[in-house]
Amino acid sequence: MKVAIADHSPACSMRLGSLVAEIPCTKSIIHILDPQVAIEMVRTNSPDILIYDLHTGGKESMDLLKQLLEDLAVALIITLVDMDISYHKKRCNEIGITHCLNKALDFEEVPTLIKEYYGKNNPGCS
């Protein structure tokens, strides 16, 4: 399983990377710190899972996520927000993203979501 992590904070990106690395079947982790290269990095690396901090892309985050959903075959997108969670959950649901987590409170749930999602089709990966 290939995972891309787009987060403007190197510390958060590395922490998420260490959590994801503990999941069986993790083959590679791509760290994306610059939203301007996110689409190209996802296109080039074809991750199965994208973890995306909505703060990374600024005001254009939703447009970027919508483009990723329309153009690329990412199996699972998990968004993280550190601001108004109800507003962003609604916006994410409107474009088809079902996993929108509060970065401060739900950070540790990311590996569980990945195991549940990816493990369904890949026995031994959960």
Beta strands, then each sheet from edge to edge (+ up, - down):
strand 1: 2-6
strand 2: 28-32
strand 3: 49-53
strand 4: 76-81
strand 5: 99-102
sheet 1: 2+ 1+ 3+ 4+ 5+
end
